[in-house]
C-alpha cells in the first residue's frame, strides 16, 4: 500500500482544502429558514468579484455540463445558429449538445493547439449580414489541451463587426485560476463549475448573466424548466433558491470564496501563471513539447505535454500512478495516448509543484522516455524567482 499523500494532479476535480472540507461538515439547516437566507445572500454577493461582474450569478446543483445547457436553453430558440470553434474535446462536446438541443452549429475546425482566432470571429460575423448567428460559443480555457482563448479580443472582434450575437464563455477550468472579467469583456453568459479553481468537489454549476442575456431569455424558445433562470433569480432576491439547494457545497463555496479574497485575486492569478511557467520550463528542458502552440495562449491552470511518437502517454501515466501514487490527466478525444496533462490549479503551492514535477520526471525515466534530467532544475530555478 502507498504511504503519504496521493498526488492528484489532474486538471480537476482538484484538491479540496481542509478549510473547505471542515466548512462542509457543518450540520444541515432548514433551507427555507433565516440561517440559510444569510448563507445564500453572502455566497451570491461574494461570487461577483470572482466572475468580474455586478450582474446576477445563477447557481445550479449540477456539473458544468448542466451549466452549458442552461446557458443555451435560456437564450436561444430551436433552429437558431450558433458559432463554435474546435479548440479541443470540451468545445466539441458543447457543439454536440447544441445540436442535440435543436440548434444549428457553424463549427470552425481547429488543430487543438490554438485557441479561438479573433480574426475568424470577425470574418464570420462580418459576413453574416442577416444576423443569423445568435451566439458565439467560446471555451476560455480548454481543459483537454491547456490552451486559453483571448476572450477580450474576441469581444473586440464581435464589436468591430457590429454584430448582435451573444457571447457565451465556458470558464469551467479557468474561473478562480486565470484572469477573467465577465463585465469588462462584454460576456453575456459565463459558465463555470465548482471543482476546479473554486476548490470544491463537483456538484455546482454557474451562469453569470448579463442584462442582454436576461433580456434574450424572455423570448428564447428552447424548452426549459429545471434550468430556467427566472424562478431562481426571483428566489435569490431573498437569499433562497427555487429548488432544494446543495447546502453543504454552499458552505464550502462560502469558505472557498473567503480564501480567494484573503489571497487576493491578482495574487491568485499570478501564482497560477508562475506555476505554469515553471512547468513549461521543466517540459522544455526535458526535451519534450507543450501542446499549446501560441505563447499568448498558455494556460495557467494546466499543461498538456506531448510524448514522443514511439511512446504511449497512457502507459507513462500508469507507470507514474503505480510507482509514485500520482494521477495525471489523460489525453482526451483525438489526443488519447498522445499527451498527458499536468494540473497546477486550485489549492496549490511551490512545494506541491516541485513534488509533482519530480514525480513526472522519475516516471518518464521509468517508462523509458529519453529526457534530459535537468528539467526539474529548470523548474526550481523558475520557482526561486519572485
Secondary structure, 3 states (H helix, E strand, C coil): CCCCCCEEECCCCCCCCHHHHHHHCCCCCCCCCHHHHHHHHHHHHHHHHHHCCCCCEEEEECCHHHHHHHHHHCCCCCCCEEEEECCCHHHHHHHHHHHHCCCEEEEECCCCCCCCCHHHHHHHHHHCCCCCEEEEEEECEECCCCEECCHHHHHHHHHHCCCCCEEEEECCCCCCCCCCCCCCCCCCEEEEECCCCCCCCCCEEEEEECHHHHHHHCCCCCCCCCCCHHHHHHHHCCCCCCCCCCHHHHHHHHHHHHHHHHHCHHHHHHHHHHHHHHHHHHHHHHCCEECCCCHHHECCCEEEEECCCCCCHHHHHHHHHHHHCEEEEECCHHHCCCEEEEECCCCCCHHHHHHHHHHHHHHHHHCCCCCCCCHHHHHHHHHCCC
